[in-house]
Amino acid sequence: MHSPQALLAHLIALSLLGMVVVAEDGFCSAGSVIRSPSESKHLYWKVTNPTLSPSHLQDLPGFTRSVFKRDHALITPESHVFSPLPDWTNTLAAYLITPAIGAHFVMYLAKMQGNSQSGLPSYDVERFIFVVEGFVIMTNVSGVSHKLKVDSYAYLPPNFEHSLKCDEPATLIVFERRHASLENHVTEQIVGSTDQQPLLETPGEIFELRKLLPTSLPYDFNVHIMDFQPGEYLNVKEVHYNQHGLLLLEGQGIYRLGDSWYPVQAGDAIWMAPFVPQWYAALGKTRSRYLLYKDVNRNPL
């Protein structure tokens, strides 16, 4: 049997981690930080209910796993700051990556409330949306509508009139960038879902790869879905000219960025500048899945 002093020390340690709750009968117990999948009711529930959410850090003032360096950034959920999204109604956004960080694109979480509607991007700006919670109705200028559920996505060309609406709360991850157009090459609206995309060959690698956009020349970026089983990792140690924006949708692992090694989990976002060394290994007992923005098809000059 533990001594009272040892039990008290154990409870204090749990309290510092935000894990102790007091039941109605007065006894202490370790509260569950993570909701069960049955409670969450959507595929990427840990993105919107992260393990280290702000409510569980109230006893750790000043703590964050977020890091910003010259050539990379790790933006974790406890440091998100949501504010009204300009030109959208009843929508809050947390900007995760912007040109202020050194990127040439924007990546943000959009939390649409009931009776919400999107605004349009700026002139010549293309948009990609991916649904991580709830669903939205997307309608284009011709009146054609699509219901986008969790794991569905849409690419909207620059200056393409469209609207996103929802009656119930929904969460989107949104990428926007000023389109690097090429003469005689035009992009088109694309609507799809991850499970509709084929697995692609990954020579020398063991992860599973899906590309959500065409690889053809008109498109100046692509979005990849990459799946790793526990213990799998990238074989290549990437150092190249592309920029990346990443959102971990499921699982956990270790991400190397430059000379630093970061434990990461679902809900974490990463910006990778050109030529920063990068590498990932999946840990835990469940699949890791991340969504990855990558600029393509353009001469870096």
FITI-839603 format. One line per 4 residues: for each residue z, x, y of N, C-alpha, C. Coordinates in steps of 0.2 Angstrom, whole numbers, plus 5000, padded with zeros to 4 digits. Atoms other than C-alpha are relative to their C-alpha. Last residue first. Layout:
FITI-839603
Z,X,Y,Z,X,Y,Z,X,Y; ... $
end
This chain:
FITI-839603
5002,4998,4994,4695,5067,5155,4998,4994,5004; 4994,4998,4995,4705,5060,5141,4998,5002,5006; 5000,4992,4999,4688,5053,5133,5006,5001,5005; 5001,4997,4994,4692,5035,5128,5000,5007,5001 $
5007,5001,4999,4691,5026,5111,4998,5002,5008; 5005,4998,5004,4710,5024,5109,4993,5000,5004; 5007,5000,4997,4726,5021,5117,4995,5003,4996; 5003,4994,5000,4740,5017,5105,4994,5000,5004 $
5006,5000,4996,4753,5003,5104,4997,5007,5000; 5001,4994,4996,4764,5003,5089,4994,4999,5004; 5006,5002,4997,4773,4988,5080,4999,5006,5005; 5000,5000,4993,4786,4994,5068,4993,4998,5002 $
5007,5002,4997,4791,4989,5051,5001,5001,5007; 5001,4999,4993,4805,4997,5040,4993,4998,5002; 5006,4998,4997,4808,4989,5023,5001,5002,5008; 5005,5005,4999,4826,4987,5017,4994,5003,5003 $
5002,5004,5006,4839,4997,5009,4995,4995,5001; 4997,5006,5001,4843,5010,5023,4998,4997,4993; 4994,5000,5004,4832,5024,5029,5003,4993,4998; 4997,5006,5001,4814,5026,5035,5006,5001,4996 $
4998,5001,5007,4808,5042,5041,5004,4994,5000; 4995,5005,5002,4798,5045,5057,5001,5000,4993; 5000,5001,5008,4789,5059,5066,5006,4995,4999; 4997,5006,5002,4784,5064,5084,5000,4999,4992 $
5000,5000,5007,4780,5080,5094,5004,4993,4997; 4994,4999,5002,4776,5075,5112,5001,5000,4992; 4998,4993,5003,4758,5079,5115,5008,5001,4999; 5004,4995,5004,4755,5064,5126,5003,5006,4998 $
5005,4997,4995,4770,5054,5131,4995,5004,4996; 5001,4993,5002,4780,5043,5118,4994,5003,5004; 5006,4998,4997,4789,5027,5123,4999,5008,4998; 5001,4993,4999,4801,5020,5111,4993,5001,5004 $
5006,4999,4997,4809,5002,5109,4999,5008,5001; 5000,4994,4996,4824,4998,5098,4992,5001,5002; 4998,5002,4993,4826,4980,5092,4999,5006,5004; 5004,5005,4998,4826,4985,5073,5003,4998,5007 $
5000,5006,5004,4835,5001,5071,4996,4995,5003; 5003,5006,4996,4834,5019,5077,5001,4994,4995; 5000,5006,5005,4844,5035,5073,4998,4994,5004; 4996,5006,4998,4837,5048,5085,5001,4995,4994 $
5000,5005,5006,4832,5066,5082,5004,4994,5001; 4995,5005,5001,4828,5077,5097,4999,4996,4994; 4995,4997,5004,4817,5092,5099,5006,4996,4998; 4999,4993,4998,4802,5082,5104,5005,5004,4996 $
5004,4999,4994,4804,5065,5098,5002,5006,5003; 5000,4994,4996,4810,5063,5080,4996,5000,5006; 5006,4998,4996,4814,5046,5074,5001,5006,5003; 4999,4995,4996,4827,5042,5060,4993,5002,5003 $
5002,4993,5002,4828,5026,5051,5001,5005,5005; 4997,4995,4996,4831,5007,5052,4998,5007,4997; 4998,4994,5003,4824,4991,5046,5003,5005,5005; 4996,5001,5005,4813,4978,5055,5003,5007,4997 $
5000,5007,5001,4803,4975,5071,5005,4999,4994; 4998,5000,5007,4805,4993,5078,5001,4993,4999; 4994,5004,5000,4795,4992,5095,5001,4999,4992; 4997,5002,5007,4784,5006,5099,5005,4995,5001 $
4995,5004,4999,4773,5012,5114,5002,4996,4994; 4998,5006,5004,4762,5026,5112,5006,4996,5003; 4993,5003,4999,4752,5038,5122,5001,4995,4995; 4999,5007,4999,4738,5048,5114,5007,4999,5003 $
5001,5002,4993,4734,5067,5117,5002,4992,5002; 5007,5002,4998,4741,5073,5101,5000,4997,5007; 5000,4997,4993,4756,5081,5092,4993,4999,5003; 5005,5001,4995,4760,5071,5076,5001,5004,5007 $
4995,4999,4994,4770,5079,5062,4996,4999,5006; 5003,4996,4994,4759,5072,5048,5006,5000,5005; 5002,4993,5002,4768,5066,5032,4998,5005,5006; 5007,4998,4998,4776,5051,5040,4999,5007,4997 $
5000,4997,4993,4791,5045,5030,4993,5002,5002; 5007,4998,4998,4796,5035,5015,5000,5003,5007; 5002,4993,5003,4814,5035,5009,4993,5002,5002; 4994,4995,4999,4817,5016,5011,4998,5007,4997 $
4995,5001,5005,4799,5008,5011,5006,5005,5001; 4997,4995,5004,4789,5010,5027,5005,4998,4995; 4995,5001,5005,4777,4998,5035,5002,5006,4996; 4999,4995,5005,4766,5001,5050,5006,4998,4996 $
4993,5002,5004,4759,4987,5061,5000,5005,4994; 4999,4999,5007,4746,4995,5073,5006,4997,4998; 4993,5001,5002,4741,4989,5090,5000,5001,4993; 4999,5004,5006,4724,4996,5098,5008,4999,4999 $
4994,4999,5004,4719,5002,5114,5000,4996,4994; 4997,4993,4998,4703,5005,5125,5007,5001,4997; 4993,5001,5000,4693,4991,5116,5003,5007,5001; 4997,5003,4994,4675,4991,5120,5007,5000,5001 $
5000,4996,4994,4671,5005,5107,5003,4996,5006; 5006,4999,4997,4675,4996,5091,5001,5003,5007; 5001,4993,4998,4691,4998,5082,4994,5002,5004; 5005,4996,5003,4695,4980,5082,5000,5007,5002 $
5006,5001,4995,4712,4974,5086,4994,5004,4997; 5001,5007,4998,4727,4971,5074,4994,4999,5005; 5002,4999,4993,4727,4987,5064,4998,4993,5002; 5004,5005,4998,4737,4987,5048,4998,5001,5007 $
5002,5000,4994,4745,5002,5039,4995,4994,5001; 5005,5005,5000,4756,5004,5024,4998,4999,5007; 4998,5006,4996,4766,5020,5023,4994,4995,4999; 4997,5005,5005,4762,5033,5009,5002,4994,5004 $
4994,5003,4998,4751,5046,5019,5002,4995,4995; 4995,4995,4999,4738,5059,5014,5007,4997,5002; 5000,4994,5004,4724,5047,5017,5006,5005,5001; 4996,4995,4996,4730,5031,5025,5000,5007,4996 $
4999,4993,5003,4717,5018,5019,5004,5005,5005; 5006,4995,4999,4719,5001,5027,5002,5007,4997; 4997,4993,5000,4729,4986,5022,4995,5005,5000; 4999,4996,5007,4720,4970,5027,5004,5007,5001 $
5004,4994,4999,4724,4959,5042,5001,5004,4994; 5007,5001,5001,4728,4941,5039,4996,5006,5000; 5001,5001,5007,4747,4944,5036,4992,4999,4999; 5000,4993,5003,4748,4952,5054,4998,4999,4992 $
4993,4999,5002,4742,4936,5063,5000,5006,4995; 4999,4999,5007,4727,4932,5073,5007,5001,4998; 4994,5003,5002,4719,4928,5090,5001,5001,4992; 4999,5000,5007,4706,4938,5099,5007,4997,4998 $
4994,5003,5002,4698,4935,5116,5001,5001,4992; 5000,5007,5001,4683,4946,5118,5007,4998,4999; 4995,5002,5005,4680,4964,5125,5000,4992,5000; 4996,5005,4997,4664,4969,5134,5005,4998,4994 $
4995,5001,5006,4654,4985,5132,5005,4995,5003; 5003,5004,5005,4638,4986,5143,5004,4999,4994; 5006,5004,4999,4646,4999,5154,4997,4997,4994; 5006,4996,5001,4663,5005,5149,4994,4995,5001 $
5006,5003,5002,4679,4997,5155,4995,5005,4999; 5005,4995,4999,4696,5006,5156,4993,4998,4997; 5005,4999,5005,4706,4990,5157,4996,5006,5002; 5006,5001,4997,4722,4991,5167,4994,5002,4996 $
5002,4994,4997,4736,4989,5155,4994,4998,5004; 5005,5001,4995,4747,4975,5148,4998,5007,5003; 5003,4994,4998,4758,4974,5132,4994,4999,5006; 5006,5000,4996,4769,4960,5129,4998,5007,5002 $
5000,4993,4997,4783,4957,5116,4993,5000,5003; 5006,4997,5001,4786,4938,5115,5001,5008,5002; 5000,4993,4997,4802,4928,5113,4993,5004,4998; 5004,4995,5004,4802,4909,5111,5000,5007,5004 $
5000,4993,4999,4814,4895,5117,4995,5004,4995; 4994,4998,5003,4808,4877,5114,5000,5008,5002; 4995,5005,4999,4795,4868,5124,5007,5002,4998; 4995,5002,5005,4783,4882,5125,5005,4995,5002 $
4995,5005,4999,4767,4887,5135,5005,4999,4994; 4995,5001,5006,4756,4901,5136,5005,4996,5002; 4993,5002,4999,4741,4900,5148,5004,5000,4994; 4996,5003,5006,4724,4907,5149,5007,4999,5002 $
4995,5006,4998,4711,4913,5162,5003,4997,4993; 5001,5005,5005,4702,4930,5156,5006,4994,5002; 5002,5006,4996,4702,4942,5171,4998,4994,4996; 4999,5000,4992,4704,4957,5159,4997,4994,5003 $
5003,4995,4996,4703,4952,5140,5002,5000,5008; 5003,5004,4995,4717,4942,5131,4996,5005,5005; 5003,4995,4995,4722,4949,5114,4996,4996,5006; 5006,5001,4997,4733,4937,5104,4998,5006,5005 $
5001,4996,4994,4747,4939,5091,4993,4997,5004; 5007,5001,4997,4755,4930,5077,4999,5004,5006; 5005,4996,5003,4770,4937,5068,4993,4999,5002; 4998,4993,5001,4781,4923,5073,4995,5004,4996 $
4994,5000,5003,4770,4908,5078,5003,5007,4999; 4999,4994,5003,4755,4906,5089,5008,5000,4998; 4993,4999,5000,4748,4889,5091,5002,5007,4997; 4997,4997,5006,4731,4890,5097,5007,5000,5000 $
4993,4998,5000,4722,4880,5111,5001,5003,4993; 4999,4999,5007,4704,4878,5117,5007,5003,4999; 4996,5006,5003,4703,4870,5134,5002,5001,4993; 5004,5005,5003,4689,4881,5140,5004,4994,4997 $
5003,5004,4994,4700,4891,5152,4995,4994,4997; 5004,4996,4996,4711,4896,5137,4996,4996,5005; 5006,5004,4998,4726,4888,5130,4996,5004,5004; 5005,4996,4996,4740,4897,5120,4994,4996,5001 $
5007,5003,5000,4754,4886,5113,4996,5004,5005; 5003,5002,4993,4770,4896,5110,4993,4997,4998; 5007,5000,5000,4781,4899,5094,4998,4998,5007; 5002,5006,4998,4799,4904,5090,4992,4999,5000 $
4995,5006,5001,4804,4922,5089,4997,4994,5003; 4995,4997,5004,4794,4939,5088,5005,4994,4999; 4995,5005,5000,4777,4933,5095,5006,5003,4995; 4998,5000,5007,4765,4947,5099,5006,4996,5000 $
4994,5003,5001,4755,4947,5116,5002,4999,4992; 5000,5001,5008,4741,4958,5121,5007,4997,4999; 4994,5002,5003,4735,4958,5139,5000,4999,4993; 5000,5003,5007,4721,4966,5149,5007,4999,4998 $
4995,4998,5005,4722,4970,5168,4999,4996,4993; 5003,4995,5005,4706,4969,5178,5006,5002,4995; 5007,4999,5000,4715,4959,5192,4999,5006,4996; 5003,4998,4994,4734,4956,5189,4992,5001,4998 $
4999,4993,4998,4740,4947,5173,4996,5001,5007; 5006,4996,5002,4741,4928,5173,5001,5007,5002; 5004,4998,4995,4757,4918,5173,4994,5004,4998; 5002,4993,4998,4765,4911,5158,4996,5000,5006 $
5007,4999,4999,4773,4893,5156,4999,5007,5003; 5003,4994,4997,4790,4888,5150,4993,5000,5001; 5004,5002,4994,4797,4870,5147,4998,5006,5004; 5004,5006,5001,4811,4877,5136,4996,4998,5006 $
4995,5006,5001,4815,4895,5139,4996,4994,4998; 5002,5006,4997,4803,4910,5137,5005,4995,4998; 4997,5005,5003,4810,4927,5134,4999,4993,5003; 5000,5006,4996,4797,4940,5138,5004,4994,4996 $
4998,5006,5004,4800,4957,5131,5000,4994,5005; 4994,5003,4999,4790,4971,5140,5002,4994,4996; 4998,5004,5006,4777,4984,5138,5007,4997,5002; 4994,5003,4999,4767,4991,5153,5002,4996,4993 $
5000,5007,5002,4753,5003,5152,5007,4998,5001; 5006,5004,4997,4748,5020,5159,5000,4993,4998; 5005,5003,5004,4765,5028,5155,4994,4997,5004; 5005,4996,5002,4775,5040,5165,4995,4997,4996 $
4997,4996,5005,4792,5031,5166,4995,5006,4998; 4995,4996,4997,4787,5023,5183,5003,5005,4995; 5002,4994,4997,4771,5017,5174,5005,5005,5004; 5004,5001,4994,4781,5005,5164,4997,5006,5003 $
5004,4994,4998,4790,5004,5147,4995,4998,5006; 4998,4994,5004,4804,4993,5142,4996,5006,5002; 5005,4995,5000,4803,4979,5156,5003,5006,4996; 4998,4994,5000,4815,4965,5151,4995,5005,4999 $
5003,4995,5003,4809,4948,5155,5004,5007,5001; 4996,4994,4998,4816,4931,5159,4996,5006,4996; 5001,4995,5005,4805,4915,5158,5004,5007,5003; 4995,5000,5004,4808,4898,5166,5000,5006,4994 $
4995,5004,4999,4791,4899,5174,5005,5000,4995; 4998,5004,5005,4780,4914,5175,5006,4995,5001; 5006,5004,5001,4772,4921,5191,5001,4996,4993; 5004,5002,4994,4785,4935,5192,4994,4996,4997 $
5007,4997,5000,4796,4936,5177,4996,4997,5005; 5006,5004,5000,4814,4932,5181,4994,5003,5000; 5000,5003,4994,4827,4946,5176,4994,4995,5000; 5005,5005,5000,4833,4954,5160,5000,4997,5007 $
4999,5004,4994,4841,4971,5159,4995,4994,5001; 5005,5004,4997,4841,4979,5142,5003,4996,5006; 5001,4998,4993,4854,4993,5140,4994,4995,5003; 4994,5000,4996,4862,4986,5124,4999,5001,5007 $
4998,5007,4998,4845,4983,5116,5006,4999,5005; 4997,5004,5005,4839,5001,5115,5003,4994,5003; 4997,5006,4997,4826,5010,5125,5003,4995,4995; 4997,5005,5005,4822,5027,5118,5004,4995,5004 $
4995,5005,4998,4811,5037,5130,5002,4996,4994; 4999,5005,5005,4799,5052,5128,5006,4996,5003; 5006,5002,5005,4790,5066,5137,5002,4994,4995; 5007,4999,4997,4801,5069,5153,4994,4998,4995 $
5002,4993,4999,4817,5062,5145,4993,5000,5003; 5006,4999,4996,4825,5045,5145,4999,5007,5001; 5001,4993,4998,4838,5040,5132,4994,5000,5004; 5006,4998,4996,4846,5024,5127,4999,5007,5003 $
5004,4995,5004,4860,5024,5114,4993,5002,5004; 5007,5003,5002,4872,5016,5126,4996,5006,4996; 5004,4998,5006,4890,5017,5130,4993,4997,4999; 5005,4995,4999,4897,5015,5147,4996,5003,4995 $
5004,5000,4994,4911,5004,5142,4997,5006,5001; 5003,4993,5000,4915,5004,5123,4996,5000,5007; 4995,4996,5001,4926,4988,5121,4998,5008,5000; 4996,5002,4994,4913,4976,5128,5006,5005,5000 $
4999,4994,4997,4900,4984,5116,5005,4999,5006; 4996,4996,5004,4899,4970,5104,5001,5007,5003; 4994,5003,5001,4893,4957,5117,5005,5004,4995; 4995,4999,4995,4880,4969,5123,5007,4997,4998 $
5002,5004,4994,4870,4969,5106,5006,5001,5005; 4996,4998,4995,4872,4983,5094,4998,4997,5006; 4993,4998,5002,4867,4975,5078,5004,5002,5006; 4999,4993,5002,4852,4967,5087,5007,5001,4998 $
4993,5000,5001,4850,4948,5088,5002,5007,4997; 4996,5004,4995,4833,4946,5096,5007,4999,4999; 5003,4998,4993,4824,4960,5087,5004,4997,5005; 4996,4994,4997,4836,4958,5072,4997,5002,5007 $
4994,5003,4997,4828,4940,5069,5004,5006,5003; 4997,4994,4996,4811,4947,5066,5006,4999,5003; 5001,4994,5004,4806,4934,5052,5003,5006,5004; 5006,4997,4998,4814,4919,5059,4999,5007,4998 $
5005,5005,5001,4828,4907,5053,4993,5003,5003; 5005,4998,4995,4842,4917,5060,4994,4996,5000; 4999,5003,4994,4856,4909,5051,4995,5001,5005; 5000,5007,5000,4849,4911,5034,5001,4997,5007 $
5007,5003,4999,4844,4929,5038,5000,4993,5000; 5004,5000,5006,4863,4933,5041,4993,4997,5001; 5001,5006,5003,4869,4937,5058,4996,5000,4994; 5007,5002,5002,4874,4955,5061,5000,4993,4997 $
5004,4999,4994,4891,4959,5070,4993,4998,4999; 5007,4998,5001,4901,4951,5056,4996,5001,5006; 5005,5005,4999,4919,4950,5061,4993,5003,4998; 5006,4996,4997,4932,4962,5053,4994,4995,5000 $
5006,4999,5005,4947,4951,5051,4995,5004,5003; 5006,4996,4998,4964,4949,5060,4995,5001,4994; 5001,4994,5004,4976,4935,5055,4994,5003,5003; 4997,4995,4997,4982,4922,5068,4999,5007,4997 $
4993,5000,5003,4978,4906,5058,5004,5007,5003; 4996,5005,4997,4963,4903,5070,5007,5000,4997; 5002,5007,5002,4955,4919,5066,5005,4995,5003; 4994,5003,5002,4956,4935,5077,4999,4992,4998 $
4999,5007,4998,4941,4945,5077,5006,4997,4998; 4994,5004,5002,4939,4964,5075,5000,4993,5003; 5001,5003,5006,4922,4972,5075,5006,4996,4998; 5002,5007,4999,4920,4978,5093,4999,4995,4994 $
5007,5001,5002,4919,4996,5088,4998,4993,5001; 5004,4996,4996,4935,5000,5097,4993,4999,4999; 5001,5004,4994,4943,4985,5088,4996,5004,5005; 5005,5005,5000,4939,4993,5072,4999,4996,5006 $
5006,4997,5001,4948,5009,5076,4994,4995,5000; 5002,4998,4993,4963,4999,5083,4993,5003,5000; 5002,5005,4995,4964,4990,5067,4997,5002,5007; 5007,5002,5003,4963,5006,5056,4998,4994,5005 $
5005,4995,4998,4977,5014,5067,4993,4997,4998; 5001,5001,4993,4988,4998,5065,4994,5005,5002; 5004,5007,4999,4985,4998,5046,4999,4999,5007; 5007,4999,5002,4990,5017,5045,4996,4994,5001 $
5003,4995,4995,5006,5014,5056,4993,5001,4998; 5001,5003,4994,5011,4999,5045,4996,5004,5005; 4994,5000,4995,5010,5010,5030,4998,4996,5006; 5000,4997,4994,4996,5006,5017,5006,4999,5005 $
5000,5004,4994,5000,5000,5000,5000,5004,5006 $
end
